Every structure is written in structure tokens, then in C-alpha cells.
Amino acid sequence: MVPRPETEELVEFLKSDIRYPISDIVDVGTGSGVIALGLAAKLPEARVLAVDVSDDALALAQENAARLDLSGQVRFLKSRLLENVDGIFDLIVANLPYISTQDRHTLSREVLSDPEVALFAGTRGDELVRELVSQAPSRLRPGGMLALEIGLGQSEAILSALAEKNYRDICSKNDYNGVTRFLFARYG
Ligand SMILES: C[S@@+](CC[C@H](N)C(=O)[O-])C[C@H]1O[C@@H](n2cnc3c(N)ncnc32)[C@H](O)[C@@H]1O
């Protein structure tokens, strides 16, 4: 799967706006590894865990890590969201599938060439992101950050979910097209 420009934007936001030092990062739904590897390259002292439910995605991310000489810094783990993840993190970042199964007919052939597991999250589209919002507090160090890429029109519901779960410093950023695409929040 090819990283989209919005995700490169998320990595750039994180590289420029993160409050340092950050020592432990987990990228949930790592795909090709674009987020995990981008952050590992920027933060050579950080330990990065790249998680995905797909063996193919993990194999690709591992290959990319080797190519970028980052294999020593990034670990890979098969896990559904954070279910198999131990430890606590300063940053949990995720670009999970956020397309509703009902919107399948609106997608271009190019997008539909990606594996289903990388695209669809359920009938609403935000199911996986909201599940991660619920799971993340138990895996964040006090004051740690959750950073999310989300789909068009999903910000209101996910912002409410963050507030309901008592995250703080909740903020959103638009992508280059003016769409609210990235949410950031701290916990504890
Ligand atoms: C939209 S792709 C994003 C890939 C990469 N993070 C990026 O930004 O280019 C979503 C990724 O999440 C993975 N994924 C889907 N459901 C998951 C789940 N329940 N737990 C962990 N990973 C999941 C998919 O296999 C896919 O690699």
C-alpha cells in the first residue's frame, strides 16, 4: 500500500510539533511503515513499535526498515489495535482504515486496489479509530499523546469520544485541502 500525501503531512506535523524528549512510540496500523520509519529517522534515540494486523503489511514495513537501515530501532508486532502490545508510550500514532463499507462504490479503482483490511473499518468508518481512543489511555504515559489521521466528516464524533474519555489538550489540524484530518490529544 502506498502512503498518501495526508499521511506524509501527519509525519511532518509530528516531527515539527512534538514536545521532546520522546522515547517510546507505537504506530498502530503501520502498513508500509511510513509513520514509524519517518519518526524513527527523526528521533534516533526513540524506540518505535510498528503494529499491524496484516502479515503482508508487517513484511513490507520490515523490508522498508531494512532498506532505510532502521531495523535496529523499530520492532514489529502482529496485533489487532493494541491488544498484544505491552508497555507504555509517549506517543501513540495511527492512520487506521477509516472508510465506511457503505462508501465502497465511491472509491476509485486505484484506492480499491489496496487490501480491504487497509481501507474499511465498518459501517460508520470510524469504528477502529474510536476503539483505539478507548484503548489508548491504558498504554499512554501520563501526558502522552494520541495522534490520529481520520476521514472526512469524522472529526466531530471522534473529538466527542476523546472528550468523553477525559483526554486533554485536544486539537485538530486540517490537511492541505482544508479537511479536518488530524486529531491530537494528551492523556493524564
Ligand atoms: C490506511 S492503512 C495505513 C497504513 C500506514 N499507516 C499509512 O499511513 O500509510 C491502515 C493499516 O491498518 C491496518 N489495520 C487494519 N485493521 C487493523 C487493526 N484492527 N489493528 C491493527 N492494524 C490494522 C491495515 O492492515 C493497514 O496496514
The ligand as a Gaussian input file, in Angstrom:
#p B3LYP/6-31G(d) Opt

LIG

0 1
 C       -4.997000       3.083000       5.840000
 S       -3.734000       1.873000       6.061000
 C       -2.450000       2.946000       6.678000
 C       -1.070000       2.427000       6.572000
 C        0.028000       3.381000       7.071000
 N       -0.126000       3.657000       8.488000
 C       -0.016000       4.680000       6.309000
 O       -0.338000       5.687000       6.918000
 O        0.268000       4.691000       5.110000
 C       -4.308000       1.039000       7.514000
 C       -3.428000      -0.074000       8.053000
 O       -4.059000      -0.544000       9.250000
 C       -4.000000      -1.959000       9.277000
 N       -5.115000      -2.434000      10.115000
 C       -6.407000      -2.620000       9.757000
 N       -7.136000      -3.015000      10.802000
 C       -6.275000      -3.084000      11.860000
 C       -6.447000      -3.429000      13.231000
 N       -7.628000      -3.781000      13.731000
 N       -5.347000      -3.406000      14.033000
 C       -4.133000      -3.062000      13.533000
 N       -3.919000      -2.722000      12.247000
 C       -4.985000      -2.720000      11.423000
 C       -4.069000      -2.388000       7.826000
 O       -3.524000      -3.671000       7.643000
 C       -3.267000      -1.275000       7.143000
 O       -1.906000      -1.615000       7.058000

